[in-house]
Amino acid sequence: MSKKKKSSALAATSDRLFGIDVSHHQGAIDWAKVKAAGVNYCFMKASEGSTYKDSRFDFNW
C-alpha cells in the first residue's frame, strides 16, 4: 500500500459569497434591497415535483 499525501480541495481564502433562497414563503421581495444588502446569489424555488409551480416564481425571476 503506497502512502499518499492528503490534500484539501479547498483553499484558504478570505473571500466570501452571501446567498439566499426564496420562494412564495417570503412574499414580495424588494430586489433592490437584496442587492444593497450585499447578496451575491439567490436560489429560487421553481417547482415541487412535476405539477406544482411556486406561485411567486414568475415575479422573482
Biopython code that builds the backbone (N, CA, C, O; Angstrom):
import numpy as np
from Bio.PDB.StructureBuilder import StructureBuilder

atoms = [
    (1, "MET", "N", (0.843, -1.161, 0.000)),
    (1, "MET", "CA", (0.000, 0.000, 0.000)),
    (1, "MET", "C", (0.899, 1.238, 0.000)),
    (1, "MET", "O", (1.757, 1.392, 0.869)),
    (2, "SER", "N", (0.696, 2.108, -0.973)),
    (2, "SER", "CA", (1.522, 3.317, -1.043)),
    (2, "SER", "C", (0.973, 4.391, -0.113)),
    (2, "SER", "O", (-0.223, 4.454, 0.172)),
    (3, "LYS", "N", (1.877, 5.215, 0.340)),
    (3, "LYS", "CA", (1.466, 6.320, 1.207)),
    (3, "LYS", "C", (1.307, 7.560, 0.349)),
    (3, "LYS", "O", (2.249, 8.013, -0.301)),
    (4, "LYS", "N", (0.100, 8.100, 0.357)),
    (4, "LYS", "CA", (-0.173, 9.299, -0.424)),
    (4, "LYS", "C", (-0.387, 10.465, 0.523)),
    (4, "LYS", "O", (-0.987, 10.327, 1.589)),
    (5, "LYS", "N", (0.111, 11.596, 0.113)),
    (5, "LYS", "CA", (-0.075, 12.804, 0.901)),
    (5, "LYS", "C", (-1.521, 13.269, 0.738)),
    (5, "LYS", "O", (-2.018, 13.393, -0.381)),
    (6, "LYS", "N", (-2.180, 13.521, 1.848)),
    (6, "LYS", "CA", (-3.550, 14.022, 1.797)),
    (6, "LYS", "C", (-3.526, 15.502, 1.443)),
    (6, "LYS", "O", (-2.673, 16.254, 1.914)),
    (7, "SER", "N", (-4.461, 15.900, 0.619)),
    (7, "SER", "CA", (-4.570, 17.317, 0.270)),
    (7, "SER", "C", (-6.023, 17.739, 0.372)),
    (7, "SER", "O", (-6.938, 16.917, 0.326)),
    (8, "SER", "N", (-6.205, 19.009, 0.508)),
    (8, "SER", "CA", (-7.550, 19.555, 0.631)),
    (8, "SER", "C", (-7.979, 20.151, -0.705)),
    (8, "SER", "O", (-7.178, 20.777, -1.400)),
    (9, "ALA", "N", (-9.224, 19.957, -1.051)),
    (9, "ALA", "CA", (-9.754, 20.529, -2.283)),
    (9, "ALA", "C", (-10.101, 22.002, -2.106)),
    (9, "ALA", "O", (-10.334, 22.711, -3.085)),
    (10, "LEU", "N", (-10.133, 22.451, -0.881)),
    (10, "LEU", "CA", (-10.477, 23.841, -0.597)),
    (10, "LEU", "C", (-9.230, 24.631, -0.251)),
    (10, "LEU", "O", (-8.375, 24.168, 0.504)),
    (11, "ALA", "N", (-9.136, 25.806, -0.799)),
    (11, "ALA", "CA", (-8.012, 26.686, -0.476)),
    (11, "ALA", "C", (-8.472, 27.711, 0.546)),
    (11, "ALA", "O", (-9.623, 28.146, 0.520)),
    (12, "ALA", "N", (-7.591, 28.089, 1.428)),
    (12, "ALA", "CA", (-7.926, 29.110, 2.420)),
    (12, "ALA", "C", (-8.081, 30.448, 1.713)),
    (12, "ALA", "O", (-7.229, 30.833, 0.912)),
    (13, "THR", "N", (-9.149, 31.147, 2.003)),
    (13, "THR", "CA", (-9.404, 32.447, 1.390)),
    (13, "THR", "C", (-10.263, 33.289, 2.309)),
    (13, "THR", "O", (-11.018, 32.771, 3.132)),
    (14, "SER", "N", (-10.139, 34.567, 2.158)),
    (14, "SER", "CA", (-10.985, 35.460, 2.948)),
    (14, "SER", "C", (-12.197, 35.904, 2.147)),
    (14, "SER", "O", (-13.087, 36.564, 2.684)),
    (15, "ASP", "N", (-12.242, 35.552, 0.874)),
    (15, "ASP", "CA", (-13.378, 35.913, 0.031)),
    (15, "ASP", "C", (-14.589, 35.078, 0.413)),
    (15, "ASP", "O", (-14.486, 33.870, 0.624)),
    (16, "ARG", "N", (-15.709, 35.722, 0.497)),
    (16, "ARG", "CA", (-16.956, 35.031, 0.853)),
    (16, "ARG", "C", (-18.054, 35.451, -0.114)),
    (16, "ARG", "O", (-18.059, 36.571, -0.626)),
    (17, "LEU", "N", (-18.966, 34.550, -0.350)),
    (17, "LEU", "CA", (-20.171, 34.855, -1.107)),
    (17, "LEU", "C", (-21.351, 34.716, -0.174)),
    (17, "LEU", "O", (-21.378, 33.834, 0.685)),
    (18, "PHE", "N", (-22.317, 35.580, -0.343)),
    (18, "PHE", "CA", (-23.505, 35.591, 0.503)),
    (18, "PHE", "C", (-24.710, 35.340, -0.386)),
    (18, "PHE", "O", (-24.957, 36.094, -1.327)),
    (19, "GLY", "N", (-25.462, 34.284, -0.096)),
    (19, "GLY", "CA", (-26.610, 33.942, -0.909)),
    (19, "GLY", "C", (-27.851, 33.698, -0.086)),
    (19, "GLY", "O", (-27.783, 33.495, 1.126)),
    (20, "ILE", "N", (-28.984, 33.720, -0.758)),
    (20, "ILE", "CA", (-30.277, 33.482, -0.112)),
    (20, "ILE", "C", (-31.064, 32.476, -0.949)),
    (20, "ILE", "O", (-30.743, 32.228, -2.112)),
    (21, "ASP", "N", (-32.090, 31.909, -0.341)),
    (21, "ASP", "CA", (-33.050, 31.129, -1.113)),
    (21, "ASP", "C", (-34.419, 31.741, -0.891)),
    (21, "ASP", "O", (-34.748, 32.182, 0.210)),
    (22, "VAL", "N", (-35.216, 31.762, -1.956)),
    (22, "VAL", "CA", (-36.529, 32.395, -1.884)),
    (22, "VAL", "C", (-37.591, 31.497, -2.500)),
    (22, "VAL", "O", (-37.318, 30.655, -3.355)),
    (23, "SER", "N", (-38.806, 31.712, -2.029)),
    (23, "SER", "CA", (-39.980, 31.030, -2.565)),
    (23, "SER", "C", (-41.193, 31.882, -2.206)),
    (23, "SER", "O", (-41.051, 33.014, -1.744)),
    (24, "HIS", "N", (-42.372, 31.337, -2.420)),
    (24, "HIS", "CA", (-43.591, 32.066, -2.078)),
    (24, "HIS", "C", (-43.673, 32.381, -0.588)),
    (24, "HIS", "O", (-44.412, 33.280, -0.188)),
    (25, "HIS", "N", (-42.931, 31.660, 0.230)),
    (25, "HIS", "CA", (-42.962, 31.888, 1.678)),
    (25, "HIS", "C", (-42.459, 33.282, 2.055)),
    (25, "HIS", "O", (-42.871, 33.822, 3.082)),
    (26, "GLN", "N", (-41.577, 33.874, 1.246)),
    (26, "GLN", "CA", (-41.054, 35.201, 1.546)),
    (26, "GLN", "C", (-41.961, 36.319, 1.026)),
    (26, "GLN", "O", (-41.746, 37.485, 1.357)),
    (27, "GLY", "N", (-42.951, 35.989, 0.233)),
    (27, "GLY", "CA", (-43.841, 37.015, -0.307)),
    (27, "GLY", "C", (-43.125, 37.875, -1.336)),
    (27, "GLY", "O", (-42.197, 37.422, -2.006)),
    (28, "ALA", "N", (-43.577, 39.142, -1.454)),
    (28, "ALA", "CA", (-42.963, 40.068, -2.408)),
    (28, "ALA", "C", (-41.560, 40.434, -1.925)),
    (28, "ALA", "O", (-41.361, 40.743, -0.750)),
    (29, "ILE", "N", (-40.604, 40.397, -2.827)),
    (29, "ILE", "CA", (-39.206, 40.663, -2.483)),
    (29, "ILE", "C", (-38.770, 41.966, -3.126)),
    (29, "ILE", "O", (-38.984, 42.179, -4.320)),
    (30, "ASP", "N", (-38.165, 42.828, -2.345)),
    (30, "ASP", "CA", (-37.599, 44.079, -2.848)),
    (30, "ASP", "C", (-36.167, 43.775, -3.282)),
    (30, "ASP", "O", (-35.250, 43.784, -2.461)),
    (31, "TRP", "N", (-35.979, 43.505, -4.574)),
    (31, "TRP", "CA", (-34.680, 43.063, -5.073)),
    (31, "TRP", "C", (-33.619, 44.151, -4.962)),
    (31, "TRP", "O", (-32.433, 43.837, -4.856)),
    (32, "ALA", "N", (-34.013, 45.413, -4.983)),
    (32, "ALA", "CA", (-33.039, 46.496, -4.782)),
    (32, "ALA", "C", (-32.455, 46.417, -3.370)),
    (32, "ALA", "O", (-31.257, 46.627, -3.180)),
    (33, "LYS", "N", (-33.296, 46.118, -2.389)),
    (33, "LYS", "CA", (-32.811, 45.970, -1.008)),
    (33, "LYS", "C", (-31.930, 44.732, -0.870)),
    (33, "LYS", "O", (-30.937, 44.748, -0.142)),
    (34, "VAL", "N", (-32.293, 43.672, -1.564)),
    (34, "VAL", "CA", (-31.481, 42.448, -1.529)),
    (34, "VAL", "C", (-30.082, 42.752, -2.062)),
    (34, "VAL", "O", (-29.084, 42.359, -1.458)),
    (35, "LYS", "N", (-30.014, 43.447, -3.189)),
    (35, "LYS", "CA", (-28.719, 43.806, -3.775)),
    (35, "LYS", "C", (-27.935, 44.718, -2.835)),
    (35, "LYS", "O", (-26.736, 44.527, -2.636)),
    (36, "ALA", "N", (-28.615, 45.710, -2.257)),
    (36, "ALA", "CA", (-27.955, 46.650, -1.343)),
    (36, "ALA", "C", (-27.418, 45.949, -0.097)),
    (36, "ALA", "O", (-26.463, 46.422, 0.519)),
    (37, "ALA", "N", (-28.025, 44.829, 0.275)),
    (37, "ALA", "CA", (-27.584, 44.072, 1.451)),
    (37, "ALA", "C", (-26.333, 43.245, 1.160)),
    (37, "ALA", "O", (-25.772, 42.620, 2.061)),
    (38, "GLY", "N", (-25.898, 43.243, -0.101)),
    (38, "GLY", "CA", (-24.672, 42.532, -0.443)),
    (38, "GLY", "C", (-24.862, 41.088, -0.849)),
    (38, "GLY", "O", (-23.905, 40.313, -0.854)),
    (39, "VAL", "N", (-26.080, 40.715, -1.189)),
    (39, "VAL", "CA", (-26.341, 39.336, -1.614)),
    (39, "VAL", "C", (-25.711, 39.115, -2.987)),
    (39, "VAL", "O", (-25.916, 39.908, -3.906)),
    (40, "ASN", "N", (-24.943, 38.032, -3.120)),
    (40, "ASN", "CA", (-24.253, 37.711, -4.365)),
    (40, "ASN", "C", (-25.029, 36.760, -5.267)),
    (40, "ASN", "O", (-24.866, 36.788, -6.487)),
    (41, "TYR", "N", (-25.869, 35.921, -4.675)),
    (41, "TYR", "CA", (-26.614, 34.958, -5.484)),
    (41, "TYR", "C", (-27.892, 34.557, -4.766)),
    (41, "TYR", "O", (-28.068, 34.800, -3.572)),
    (42, "CYS", "N", (-28.780, 33.933, -5.538)),
    (42, "CYS", "CA", (-30.070, 33.525, -4.988)),
    (42, "CYS", "C", (-30.483, 32.198, -5.610)),
    (42, "CYS", "O", (-30.363, 31.999, -6.819)),
    (43, "PHE", "N", (-30.966, 31.304, -4.775)),
    (43, "PHE", "CA", (-31.632, 30.094, -5.241)),
    (43, "PHE", "C", (-33.124, 30.366, -5.167)),
    (43, "PHE", "O", (-33.626, 30.815, -4.137)),
    (44, "MET", "N", (-33.838, 30.095, -6.261)),
    (44, "MET", "CA", (-35.284, 30.312, -6.287)),
    (44, "MET", "C", (-36.005, 28.989, -6.433)),
    (44, "MET", "O", (-35.661, 28.148, -7.264)),
    (45, "LYS", "N", (-37.016, 28.836, -5.600)),
    (45, "LYS", "CA", (-37.855, 27.648, -5.747)),
    (45, "LYS", "C", (-38.710, 27.850, -6.991)),
    (45, "LYS", "O", (-39.398, 28.862, -7.121)),
    (46, "ALA", "N", (-38.666, 26.904, -7.886)),
    (46, "ALA", "CA", (-39.459, 26.975, -9.104)),
    (46, "ALA", "C", (-40.632, 26.001, -9.053)),
    (46, "ALA", "O", (-41.734, 26.327, -9.493)),
    (47, "SER", "N", (-40.392, 24.811, -8.516)),
    (47, "SER", "CA", (-41.430, 23.783, -8.549)),
    (47, "SER", "C", (-41.205, 22.757, -7.458)),
    (47, "SER", "O", (-40.191, 22.745, -6.761)),
    (48, "GLU", "N", (-42.197, 21.903, -7.348)),
    (48, "GLU", "CA", (-42.132, 20.711, -6.493)),
    (48, "GLU", "C", (-42.722, 19.590, -7.319)),
    (48, "GLU", "O", (-43.909, 19.611, -7.642)),
    (49, "GLY", "N", (-41.921, 18.634, -7.656)),
    (49, "GLY", "CA", (-42.434, 17.559, -8.491)),
    (49, "GLY", "C", (-42.749, 18.058, -9.890)),
    (49, "GLY", "O", (-42.145, 19.024, -10.358)),
    (50, "SER", "N", (-43.681, 17.415, -10.555)),
    (50, "SER", "CA", (-43.988, 17.781, -11.939)),
    (50, "SER", "C", (-45.268, 18.587, -12.089)),
    (50, "SER", "O", (-45.604, 19.001, -13.198)),
    (51, "THR", "N", (-45.995, 18.822, -10.993)),
    (51, "THR", "CA", (-47.283, 19.502, -11.129)),
    (51, "THR", "C", (-47.375, 20.837, -10.397)),
    (51, "THR", "O", (-48.259, 21.635, -10.710)),
    (52, "TYR", "N", (-46.496, 21.107, -9.436)),
    (52, "TYR", "CA", (-46.598, 22.335, -8.646)),
    (52, "TYR", "C", (-45.576, 23.356, -9.112)),
    (52, "TYR", "O", (-44.386, 23.054, -9.203)),
    (53, "LYS", "N", (-46.040, 24.571, -9.410)),
    (53, "LYS", "CA", (-45.144, 25.684, -9.729)),
    (53, "LYS", "C", (-45.266, 26.701, -8.609)),
    (53, "LYS", "O", (-46.377, 27.076, -8.235)),
    (54, "ASP", "N", (-44.133, 27.156, -8.064)),
    (54, "ASP", "CA", (-44.154, 28.139, -6.992)),
    (54, "ASP", "C", (-44.885, 29.394, -7.474)),
    (54, "ASP", "O", (-44.574, 29.925, -8.541)),
    (55, "SER", "N", (-45.844, 29.861, -6.698)),
    (55, "SER", "CA", (-46.697, 30.976, -7.104)),
    (55, "SER", "C", (-45.953, 32.296, -7.249)),
    (55, "SER", "O", (-46.464, 33.198, -7.913)),
    (56, "ARG", "N", (-44.779, 32.452, -6.665)),
    (56, "ARG", "CA", (-44.006, 33.693, -6.773)),
    (56, "ARG", "C", (-42.846, 33.575, -7.771)),
    (56, "ARG", "O", (-42.099, 34.536, -7.954)),
    (57, "PHE", "N", (-42.687, 32.437, -8.403)),
    (57, "PHE", "CA", (-41.528, 32.246, -9.274)),
    (57, "PHE", "C", (-41.464, 33.272, -10.397)),
    (57, "PHE", "O", (-40.409, 33.866, -10.618)),
    (58, "ASP", "N", (-42.561, 33.495, -11.112)),
    (58, "ASP", "CA", (-42.542, 34.446, -12.232)),
    (58, "ASP", "C", (-42.183, 35.854, -11.766)),
    (58, "ASP", "O", (-41.469, 36.568, -12.471)),
    (59, "PHE", "N", (-42.662, 36.265, -10.594)),
    (59, "PHE", "CA", (-42.341, 37.594, -10.059)),
    (59, "PHE", "C", (-40.874, 37.671, -9.649)),
    (59, "PHE", "O", (-40.215, 38.689, -9.861)),
    (60, "ASN", "N", (-40.371, 36.591, -9.062)),
    (60, "ASN", "CA", (-38.997, 36.597, -8.569)),
    (60, "ASN", "C", (-37.972, 36.444, -9.682)),
    (60, "ASN", "O", (-36.841, 36.910, -9.552)),
    (61, "TRP", "N", (-38.359, 35.794, -10.774)),
    (61, "TRP", "CA", (-37.417, 35.544, -11.851)),
    (61, "TRP", "C", (-37.117, 36.841, -12.550)),
    (61, "TRP", "O", (-36.337, 36.863, -13.502)),
]
sb = StructureBuilder()
sb.init_structure("model")
sb.init_model(0)
sb.init_chain("A")
sb.init_seg("    ")
for serial, (resi, resn, name, xyz) in enumerate(atoms, 1):
    if name == "N":
        sb.init_residue(resn, " ", resi, " ")
    sb.init_atom(name, np.array(xyz, "f"), 0.0, 1.0, " ", f" {name:<3s}", serial, name[0])
structure = sb.get_structure()
